[in-house]
Structures are given as C-alpha cells and as structure tokens.
Amino acid sequence: MADLAAEVLDDRPPQAADFMAESGVGIALRAPSIAIEPHASATKSLKILHVFRSPVGGLFRHVLDVARGQAGRGHHVGLIVDSTTGGRRAEAALAELKPHLAFGIERIAIPRQPSPRDMVALRHVARRIAAIAPDVLHGHGAKGAALVRLAPRRDGAIRVCTPHGGTLVYAPGALAGGFYRWLERLMSSRTDLFLFESNFAAAEFTCTIARPRGPVRVVCNGVGGAEFAPLAVAPDASDVVFVGELRVLKGVDVLLEAMAIVKRAGRIVRATIAGEGPDAQRFKDLSKRLEVADQTRFVGHVPAREAFAMGRVLVMPSRAESLPYVILEAAAAGMPIIATRVGGIPEIFGPQSFRLVPPDDAAALAKALGEAMADPEELLRAAESLKARVRAHFTIDAMVDGGLAAYRDAIHARNLNARNLTRQESRQCA
C-alpha cells in the first residue's frame, strides 16, 4: 500500500471546499442563473470547434454529449481529436457522431506529454481554424486547451478553456504538471472564458494555478433520459462493483485493503472490478497479497451500465476527481453508491454529502462497506433521493444550454470590449 500511495499527491493543495470557505472563491465563481436556450434557437447559429486529446473516459463522453446537443440546436460543430488513442470503441463513437457535425471530425496525432510533435498538432489546428473561421474555439483538458489558445485567433472568435481535471491532478514536482501550470498562467490572458464543470474545479484552478483573468462560468456535467431507467441487477452480482480506469489515483488498492479489513472482522465482501489501465496487474497482485483474490473478479472494460449490473453497490474510492460521470450515471440508475469526499463529488451528493468517506482511508471505507451490508435498505433509500437530485440538477439539456449561454456571454463581452477600445482610439485620434 505505501508504495502505491506514494505515487499519488502527498503534498496536495488544500481541498477546494476548504479553500472556497476560507477565501469566498466558491461564491465568486458560482455560476449565475442562466436563461436556457430553446432547442430551435432564434439567435444566430454559432460555428464551434472542440479540440481535445484522448477519446476515452469522462472527458470524451462530455465532448460527445455537448457536440451532439449543440448540433441538435442548429449550431455548426467540428472536432479535432488525437488519432493515436481510443481504439475501436472511440472510432465507433466518433463514426456515430460524425454525420451530425457540419465541420466533421479531424484526427491528428496529439502527444500526451509536452513534445516537439506538439508543433505539428498546432499547425493542424491553425489550418482548421483558418478554414472554418469558428466563433468558438473550445479546448478540453490540458493539451486541448493549450492548443486552442496557442493557435492564431481569427477575428471575433472566443477561446474557451475547460480543464476537466487535467492540469489540476498532476503531482507537484512532476515535469508535465509544472510545465502545464506555467503554461496556464501564461495563457490566462489569451482565454475569453473559463468554463468549469464544478465549483470544485474552478476553486482548485484558482488555488493551484492562478485566479482566472477571463470570465468564469460553472456548468455541471449531465446525463440523459435513458440513463434514468431502472437497473436490473445480474443474478450473479457481487456485493460491490468498481467502474473506472485502473490506476492508483482511482483508489482500487484502498478498496482491496478495505475488503481485507472486513474479511479479518469475519465478513466476506465480493467485488467486481470493471476497467482497464496501467495499474491493472498491480491491483491483481495486491489482491493476492491481501488474500482477497478469491472474492474479487477483474472483468476488463465493460460499458458502464452493464458494469453497474454486475454489483449491488457502486464503490468509488478515488483519491482525486473532478465531477465524475460514473457517479452521475450510477445515481441516475438508482444504484446505491459509496464514494470518497473528493473533487466535485460533494456537489453531486448535496445534502447527502455526510455519507461520503475520506480518501485514502481503508478503515473508513471498510466501515462503510460493513454498514452497507448490514442495512442495504437504508442505502437504497439514499439512492432514490440521490437519483431525484441528479434528475433535477445534472442533465444533458442543462449542460448544453448552459454552455451555449456562457459562450454568448463571452462573445458579448468581447464585442463590448472591442467597441470600447475603438471609441478610446477614436477619441485619442480626434
């Protein structure tokens, strides 16, 4: 355990909730009420170009949902995405989306780490910008946000940054993390809108990088109507299921240790681990060392809803998160959830945040597992309440419309500033 945990941030900045409470940033960065844009918008259609790196995980799902929603509202949308990652699943998802996008999908090689090859990607992005003259350049993740702000800007285009965790989860001292934080500070003046998916991300950005110079809006991730359908649990479902990338940051090792603690107390917790990632073999080896391998099944990648059906309770023991889709998806399905108090997860749970457990604490997680097995009905009641909260506050429609309203606010502010500058120049020349 110690060697695994040592790879995670052990000198992390204060939790955003504490930072917001101490500084008032949570109030300053909280999104104002936004008038929802109708599906058949009477306003001018926007030309929108989304740029991001790897087509995997929550960021990918977010961009797919946003792009599809924007196109459905009559806007002209295009994507630029990495060509070296994602595999068949990404290719299939992009192929399904492509017919809906006026500007299509361009796949280019975008390296994960800072590299001279970034210049090649930057030239591709610049050529695409010149070809379509977008109104909105929206960069997602550390690399996507960097590319849209480093590329030459067409007159009238706004540049939008959504970190999606990205820069926020690099360990202090890591070369890439230090580079991207420095780059974020440098590019703040080239950003017309910071569009965060949680108040946590907005406050954490301010705490770890710099106070954004441009306008800030918080528009939460959302899920769709079909995801609220009841979930049929499989007959051979395990007690708990983990769904996500298999890496230390996600805390699978903490879950395995918690299972070992519960076992030593005389109770067996069976778990399904659904996902792939760089630390998969290490977790399998750890399950053997902790003597819980016989009660743990690793099933590889499984679509989220299918994976949910493999367990009775979702466990998300992450050490760091932003606003995870897995939580939203499971909550929408009415699934009981045990999760850690990190990132934007408390924003999802709202009044039920007291149920969240501290991160990197196997004993606390073991206690939560024991309580869940002792009183499953209470956890089911909590799940129904959380489902209602997600239905009210975390929908795709609200996410898409909120983002479009934020774009228009930023475009209006940019045009207003340009007119004011023109007037000042005219007075100086008079």
C-alpha positions in Angstrom: 0.0 0.0 0.0 2.7 2.5 1.0 4.5 2.2 -2.4 1.2 2.7 -4.3 0.0 5.7 -2.2 3.4 7.4 -2.5 2.8 7.8 -6.2 -0.3 10.0 -5.6 -0.1 13.6 -4.5 1.3 13.6 -1.0 1.7 17.4 -0.9 -1.6 18.3 -2.4 -3.0 21.8 -2.1 -5.9 22.4 0.3 -9.2 20.8 -0.7 -11.2 23.2 -2.8 -14.1 23.1 -0.3 -11.8 24.4 2.4 -10.3 26.9 0.1 -13.7 28.2 -1.0 -14.8 28.5 2.6 -11.7 30.5 3.6 -11.4 32.8 0.6 -15.0 33.1 -0.7 -14.0 31.9 -4.1 -16.9 29.5 -4.1 -19.3 32.4 -4.1 -17.3 34.4 -6.7 -17.1 31.5 -9.1 -20.5 30.1 -8.7 -22.4 30.3 -12.0 -25.2 32.8 -12.1 -28.7 31.9 -13.2 -28.7 31.3 -16.9 -31.6 31.7 -19.3 -32.0 28.3 -21.0 -31.6 28.5 -24.8 -34.5 26.9 -26.7 -33.8 23.9 -29.0 -34.9 25.8 -32.0 -32.7 28.8 -31.3 -33.9 32.1 -32.7 -30.4 33.5 -32.4 -27.5 33.3 -34.8 -26.0 29.8 -35.2 -22.5 29.5 -33.9 -19.5 27.9 -35.5 -17.9 25.8 -32.8 -14.6 23.9 -32.9 -13.8 21.5 -30.0 -10.2 20.4 -29.5 -9.1 17.6 -27.1 -6.6 14.9 -26.9 -7.6 11.3 -26.0 -11.1 10.0 -26.9 -11.5 8.0 -23.7 -13.2 8.4 -20.3 -15.5 11.2 -18.9 -13.9 14.0 -21.0 -14.7 12.1 -24.2 -18.3 11.4 -23.1 -18.7 15.1 -22.2 -17.5 16.4 -25.6 -19.7 13.8 -27.4 -22.8 14.9 -25.5 -22.0 18.6 -25.8 -21.2 18.4 -29.5 -24.4 16.4 -30.3 -26.5 18.7 -28.3 -25.1 21.8 -29.9 -25.5 20.4 -33.4 -29.1 19.4 -32.5 -29.8 23.1 -31.6 -28.7 24.2 -35.1 -25.1 25.1 -34.5 -22.2 24.2 -36.8 -19.8 22.0 -34.9 -16.5 20.2 -35.5 -14.0 18.2 -33.5 -10.2 17.8 -33.5 -9.1 14.7 -31.5 -6.0 12.6 -31.1 -5.6 9.7 -33.7 -3.2 7.5 -31.6 -5.6 6.6 -28.7 -9.1 5.4 -28.1 -9.1 2.2 -30.2 -12.2 0.6 -31.7 -14.6 2.0 -29.1 -13.6 5.6 -29.8 -13.8 5.0 -33.6 -17.3 3.7 -33.3 -18.5 6.5 -31.1 -16.9 9.1 -33.4 -18.4 7.5 -36.5 -21.8 7.6 -35.0 -21.5 11.3 -34.2 -19.8 12.5 -37.4 -22.9 12.7 -39.6 -24.4 15.3 -37.2 -21.4 17.6 -37.3 -21.2 20.3 -40.0 -17.5 20.6 -39.8 -16.8 16.8 -39.2 -14.1 15.2 -37.2 -10.3 15.6 -37.8 -8.0 13.1 -36.1 -4.4 14.1 -35.7 -1.5 12.9 -33.5 -1.6 14.8 -30.2 1.1 13.6 -27.8 0.2 13.2 -24.1 3.4 14.8 -22.7 5.0 18.0 -23.9 6.8 17.2 -27.1 8.2 18.9 -30.3 5.4 17.0 -32.1 3.1 19.5 -30.5 4.2 22.0 -33.1 2.8 19.7 -35.8 -0.5 19.4 -34.0 -0.6 23.2 -33.5 -0.2 23.7 -37.3 -3.1 21.3 -38.0 -5.3 23.2 -35.5 -4.3 26.6 -37.0 -5.1 25.4 -40.5 -8.5 24.1 -39.4 -9.2 27.4 -37.7 -8.3 29.3 -40.9 -10.6 27.0 -42.9 -13.8 27.3 -40.9 -13.4 30.6 -39.1 -15.1 29.5 -35.9 -16.9 31.7 -33.5 -15.9 29.5 -30.6 -12.6 27.6 -30.0 -13.2 25.3 -27.1 -10.2 23.4 -25.7 -10.8 20.5 -23.3 -8.2 19.0 -21.0 -4.6 20.4 -20.5 -3.5 19.7 -24.1 -6.7 20.7 -25.9 -7.0 23.9 -24.0 -3.3 24.7 -24.7 -3.7 24.1 -28.5 -6.7 26.4 -29.0 -5.0 29.3 -27.1 -1.6 29.0 -28.7 -3.1 28.8 -32.2 -3.6 32.1 -34.1 -7.1 33.5 -33.4 -9.5 34.6 -36.1 -11.2 38.0 -35.6 -14.3 37.6 -33.4 -13.5 34.1 -32.1 -13.5 33.4 -28.4 -11.2 30.9 -26.8 -12.7 28.7 -24.1 -10.8 26.5 -21.6 -12.3 23.5 -19.7 -9.5 21.8 -17.8 -11.6 18.6 -16.9 -9.1 17.8 -14.1 -6.2 17.7 -16.5 -3.7 20.2 -15.1 -5.4 20.1 -11.7 -4.4 16.5 -10.9 -0.7 16.5 -11.8 1.5 15.8 -8.8 3.6 18.8 -7.6 7.1 18.4 -8.8 6.1 16.4 -11.9 7.7 17.8 -15.0 4.5 17.7 -17.1 2.4 19.2 -14.3 4.9 22.0 -13.7 5.0 22.8 -17.4 1.2 22.9 -17.8 0.7 25.0 -14.7 3.3 27.5 -16.1 1.6 27.4 -19.5 -1.8 28.0 -17.9 -0.6 31.1 -16.1 0.9 32.3 -19.4 -2.2 31.7 -21.4 -4.7 33.2 -18.9 -4.7 36.5 -20.8 -5.5 34.6 -24.0 -8.6 33.0 -22.6 -12.0 34.6 -23.1 -14.0 32.1 -21.0 -13.1 29.6 -18.3 -15.9 27.0 -18.4 -15.6 24.6 -15.4 -17.8 21.5 -14.8 -17.8 22.0 -11.0 -17.3 24.7 -8.4 -14.5 22.5 -7.0 -12.6 22.6 -10.3 -13.0 26.4 -10.5 -11.7 26.9 -7.0 -8.9 24.3 -7.4 -7.7 26.1 -10.5 -7.6 29.4 -8.6 -5.8 27.7 -5.7 -3.2 25.7 -7.6 -2.6 27.8 -10.7 -3.9 31.3 -10.7 -7.1 33.3 -10.5 -8.6 33.2 -14.0 -8.3 36.6 -15.8 -11.2 35.9 -18.1 -14.9 35.3 -17.2 -15.7 32.2 -15.3 -18.8 30.0 -15.6 -19.6 26.7 -13.9 -21.8 24.4 -15.9 -22.1 20.9 -14.5 -21.9 17.6 -16.4 -25.2 16.0 -17.1 -26.8 12.6 -18.0 -29.7 11.8 -20.4 -33.2 10.5 -20.0 -32.4 6.9 -20.9 -29.9 6.7 -18.0 -32.7 7.1 -15.5 -34.3 3.7 -16.5 -34.3 1.2 -13.7 -31.3 -1.1 -13.5 -31.7 -4.8 -13.5 -29.0 -6.4 -11.3 -27.5 -9.6 -12.6 -28.2 -12.9 -10.7 -24.5 -13.4 -10.0 -23.9 -9.8 -9.0 -21.2 -9.2 -6.4 -21.7 -7.1 -3.3 -19.8 -4.1 -4.8 -18.6 -3.0 -8.2 -15.8 -0.6 -9.2 -16.1 1.1 -12.6 -13.2 3.1 -14.0 -9.6 3.4 -15.1 -7.3 1.0 -13.2 -4.7 3.4 -11.9 -3.6 4.4 -8.4 -5.5 7.7 -8.5 -8.8 5.8 -8.6 -8.1 4.0 -5.2 -8.7 0.4 -6.2 -5.9 -0.5 -3.8 -7.8 1.2 -1.0 -10.9 -0.9 -1.8 -8.9 -4.1 -1.8 -7.4 -3.3 1.6 -10.8 -2.4 3.0 -12.1 -5.8 1.8 -9.2 -7.4 3.7 -10.1 -5.5 6.8 -13.7 -6.6 6.6 -12.6 -10.2 6.0 -10.4 -10.1 9.1 -13.6 -9.0 11.0 -15.3 -12.2 9.8 -17.4 -10.9 6.8 -16.7 -11.5 3.1 -17.3 -8.7 0.6 -17.2 -9.8 -3.0 -16.2 -7.3 -5.6 -16.2 -6.8 -9.4 -13.5 -4.6 -10.8 -14.5 -3.3 -14.3 -12.0 -1.3 -16.2 -8.6 -1.2 -17.8 -5.5 0.8 -17.1 -1.7 0.9 -16.3 -2.0 -0.5 -12.8 -4.3 -3.4 -13.5 -1.7 -6.1 -12.9 -0.5 -4.4 -9.7 -4.0 -4.5 -8.3 -4.4 -8.1 -9.2 -1.1 -8.9 -7.4 -2.2 -6.8 -4.4 -5.5 -8.8 -4.2 -3.4 -12.0 -3.8 -1.1 -10.5 -1.2 -4.1 -9.3 0.8 -5.8 -12.7 0.4 -8.9 -11.3 -1.3 -8.3 -12.6 -4.8 -10.8 -15.3 -4.4 -13.6 -12.8 -3.7 -12.5 -10.3 -6.5 -13.1 -10.6 -10.2 -11.4 -8.4 -12.8 -13.6 -8.2 -15.9 -11.8 -5.6 -18.0 -13.6 -2.8 -19.8 -17.4 -3.1 -19.7 -19.9 -0.3 -20.7 -20.8 1.5 -17.5 -24.5 0.4 -17.3 -23.5 -3.3 -18.0 -20.9 -3.0 -15.3 -23.3 -1.5 -12.8 -25.5 -4.6 -13.1 -22.5 -6.8 -12.0 -22.7 -5.4 -8.5 -25.3 -4.2 -5.9 -23.4 -1.2 -4.7 -21.0 1.1 -6.7 -17.8 1.9 -4.8 -15.7 4.8 -6.0 -12.7 5.1 -3.7 -10.9 7.8 -5.7 -8.1 9.9 -4.3 -8.9 12.7 -6.7 -11.8 13.5 -9.1 -13.4 16.5 -10.8 -17.1 15.8 -11.4 -17.2 12.1 -12.4 -19.7 10.8 -14.9 -19.6 7.3 -13.3 -21.3 8.8 -10.1 -23.9 10.6 -12.2 -24.6 7.5 -14.3 -25.0 5.2 -11.3 -27.1 7.7 -9.4 -29.4 8.2 -12.4 -29.8 4.4 -12.5 -30.8 4.4 -8.8 -27.8 2.5 -7.7 -26.5 2.7 -4.1 -23.1 4.4 -4.0 -20.2 4.5 -1.6 -17.7 7.3 -2.7 -15.0 9.4 -1.3 -15.2 13.1 -0.4 -13.0 14.4 -3.2 -13.4 16.9 -6.1 -16.9 17.8 -7.1 -18.5 14.6 -5.7 -19.9 16.5 -2.7 -21.7 18.8 -5.2 -23.4 15.8 -6.7 -24.4 14.4 -3.3 -25.6 17.7 -1.8 -27.4 17.1 1.4 -26.2 13.5 1.4 -22.5 14.5 1.5 -22.2 13.3 5.0 -22.3 9.8 3.6 -19.0 10.3 1.8 -15.8 8.7 3.2 -12.4 10.3 3.4 -10.0 9.4 0.6 -7.0 7.0 1.1 -8.6 5.6 4.3 -9.1 1.9 4.1 -10.5 1.7 7.6 -13.2 4.3 6.9 -14.1 2.5 3.6 -14.3 -0.8 5.4 -16.7 0.7 7.9 -18.9 2.0 5.1 -18.9 -1.4 3.4 -19.9 -3.1 6.6 -22.7 -0.7 7.2 -24.0 -1.1 3.7 -24.1 -4.9 4.0 -25.8 -4.6 7.5 -28.5 -2.2 6.3 -29.0 -2.4 2.5 -32.5 -0.8 2.7 -31.1 2.4 4.1 -28.6 2.6 1.2 -31.4 2.0 -1.3 -33.5 4.9 0.2 -30.5 7.2 -0.1 -30.0 6.1 -3.7 -33.6 7.1 -4.6 -33.1 10.5 -3.1 -29.8 11.0 -5.0 -31.5 9.9 -8.2 -34.1 12.7 -7.8 -31.3 15.2 -7.2 -29.4 14.2 -10.3 -32.6 14.3 -12.4 -33.3 17.9 -11.2 -29.8 19.3 -11.4 -27.5 17.3 -13.7 -29.0 16.8 -17.1 -27.5 16.9 -20.6 -30.0 19.6 -21.7 -29.0 21.9 -18.8 -25.3 21.2 -19.6 -25.6 22.0 -23.3 -27.8 25.1 -22.9 -25.7 26.4 -20.0 -22.6 26.1 -22.1 -24.1 27.9 -25.1 -25.4 30.7 -22.8 -21.8 31.1 -21.4 -20.4 31.3 -25.0 -22.9 34.0 -25.8 -22.0 36.0 -22.7 -18.3 35.7 -23.6 -18.9 36.8 -27.2 -21.0 39.8 -26.0 -18.3 40.8 -23.5 -15.6 40.5 -26.2 -17.6 42.6 -28.7 -18.3 45.2 -26.0 -14.6 45.5 -25.1 -13.7 45.8 -28.8 -16.2 48.6 -29.2 -14.9 50.4 -26.1 -11.4 50.1 -27.4 -12.4 51.5 -30.8 -14.1 54.5 -29.1 -11.0 55.2 -27.0 -8.8 55.1 -30.1 -11.1 57.4 -31.9 -11.0 60.0 -29.0 -7.2 59.8 -29.0 -7.1 60.5 -32.7 -9.6 63.4 -32.6 
